[in-house]
Amino acid sequence: MAWIESHQSLLRHRKTNRVVALLGIHRCQLIGHLHCLWWWALDNVPVDGALGDLSDTEIARAAEWDGDPTAFVRALTVAGFIDERPEGRFLHDWIDYAVHEDEEHAAQ
């Protein structure tokens, strides 16, 4: 089983505040969408967080976002939940927050 860390600071974090303002949604709604994206990513994204050739629509669908997918992904990127690098888009610090079963067993 894989899992992610979810810190209490996410509720009032500056990144959360920025996305909430950009999308005009409630912070609890955003936290739900983020967790849907992260849970999906545990099964579908490599440990480095690379989003590969996923479109905005695919990323938004993974997060259960039913609004404008480009606006959603742009807001996550502007806020820093998604990093844009020369080699593509990545979930920010994914390797630090996602724990996969094989890593968990290796640590024991």
Backbone torsions as a table, in degrees:
resi	resn	phi	psi	omega
1	MET	NA	140.7	176.0
2	ALA	-107.1	157.0	179.4
3	TRP	-152.0	165.4	177.6
4	ILE	-123.7	152.9	171.4
5	GLU	-79.5	138.8	175.5
6	SER	-131.5	108.4	-174.5
7	HIS	-87.9	144.5	179.7
8	GLN	-61.8	-24.3	-178.8
9	SER	-68.9	-15.3	179.5
10	LEU	-58.2	-33.8	-177.3
11	LEU	-56.1	-42.2	-175.4
12	ARG	-119.2	17.7	-178.6
13	HIS	-65.6	150.2	179.8
14	ARG	-59.7	-33.7	178.0
15	LYS	-66.2	-43.5	177.4
16	THR	-60.4	-47.1	179.8
17	ASN	-57.6	-40.8	-178.7
18	ARG	-66.4	-46.8	-179.2
19	VAL	-64.6	-42.0	178.5
20	VAL	-57.0	-44.0	179.5
21	ALA	-67.6	-42.3	-178.4
22	LEU	-66.3	-38.5	-175.9
23	LEU	-96.6	-14.0	-179.8
24	GLY	67.4	40.6	-179.8
25	ILE	-121.6	168.5	177.5
26	HIS	-77.9	144.9	-177.7
27	ARG	-59.6	-34.4	178.5
28	CYS	-66.7	-34.6	176.0
29	GLN	-64.4	-45.0	178.9
30	LEU	-60.8	-44.5	-179.2
31	ILE	-59.8	-39.0	175.5
32	GLY	-62.3	-44.9	179.3
33	HIS	-65.3	-40.2	177.7
34	LEU	-61.4	-45.1	-179.7
35	HIS	-66.1	-37.3	175.2
36	CYS	-61.1	-43.9	178.0
37	LEU	-62.0	-46.1	-177.9
38	TRP	-67.1	-40.0	177.5
39	TRP	-63.6	-42.1	177.3
40	TRP	-61.4	-42.6	-177.4
41	ALA	-63.2	-31.1	178.1
42	LEU	-55.7	-33.2	-178.7
43	ASP	-99.2	-11.1	-168.9
44	ASN	-131.2	-1.1	-176.5
45	VAL	-126.7	139.4	178.5
46	PRO	-64.8	166.0	-174.5
47	VAL	-61.5	-19.6	177.7
48	ASP	-83.5	-3.6	177.6
49	GLY	83.3	8.4	-178.2
50	ALA	-64.4	127.1	179.0
51	LEU	-90.1	-1.0	174.2
52	GLY	55.1	-133.3	-176.9
53	ASP	-96.7	20.1	179.6
54	LEU	-61.8	135.0	177.0
55	SER	-79.7	167.0	174.6
56	ASP	-58.0	-39.9	179.9
57	THR	-61.9	-43.3	179.6
58	GLU	-66.1	-39.6	178.5
59	ILE	-66.4	-45.5	178.9
60	ALA	-62.8	-40.4	178.3
61	ARG	-63.6	-39.6	178.0
62	ALA	-61.7	-31.8	179.8
63	ALA	-88.4	1.6	-177.3
64	GLU	62.5	29.4	177.6
65	TRP	-86.7	124.9	-179.2
66	ASP	-109.1	10.3	174.2
67	GLY	-89.1	-158.1	179.6
68	ASP	-66.1	114.9	-176.5
69	PRO	-64.0	-36.6	-179.6
70	THR	-67.0	-41.5	177.9
71	ALA	-63.4	-39.9	180.0
72	PHE	-63.2	-52.0	-178.0
73	VAL	-66.4	-37.8	177.4
74	ARG	-62.1	-43.1	179.3
75	ALA	-63.2	-43.2	178.2
76	LEU	-63.4	-34.6	-179.6
77	THR	-74.0	-47.1	179.0
78	VAL	-58.9	-39.8	-178.2
79	ALA	-75.7	-24.9	178.8
80	GLY	106.3	10.1	174.4
81	PHE	-77.6	-26.6	174.2
82	ILE	-121.4	132.9	178.4
83	ASP	-100.3	137.0	171.8
84	GLU	-103.1	121.9	179.4
85	ARG	-124.5	166.7	178.4
86	PRO	-56.0	-31.6	-178.0
87	GLU	-89.8	4.8	175.9
88	GLY	131.4	-166.9	-179.7
89	ARG	-97.7	144.1	-177.5
90	PHE	-138.2	146.4	169.1
91	LEU	-69.8	129.4	-174.3
92	HIS	-59.4	125.4	176.7
93	ASP	49.8	33.7	-176.6
94	TRP	-54.0	-41.7	-177.2
95	ILE	-62.8	-24.2	179.6
96	ASP	-84.1	-20.1	-173.7
97	TYR	-111.8	-22.1	-178.1
98	ALA	-98.3	130.8	178.1
99	VAL	-120.0	125.1	179.0
100	HIS	-102.3	154.0	-173.3
101	GLU	-52.4	-43.1	-177.5
102	ASP	-65.4	-34.0	176.6
103	GLU	-69.1	-39.2	-179.0
104	GLU	-62.9	-43.9	179.8
105	HIS	-68.9	-33.9	179.9
106	ALA	-66.3	-30.9	-178.0
107	ALA	-76.4	-16.3	-176.6
108	GLN	-82.7	NA	NA
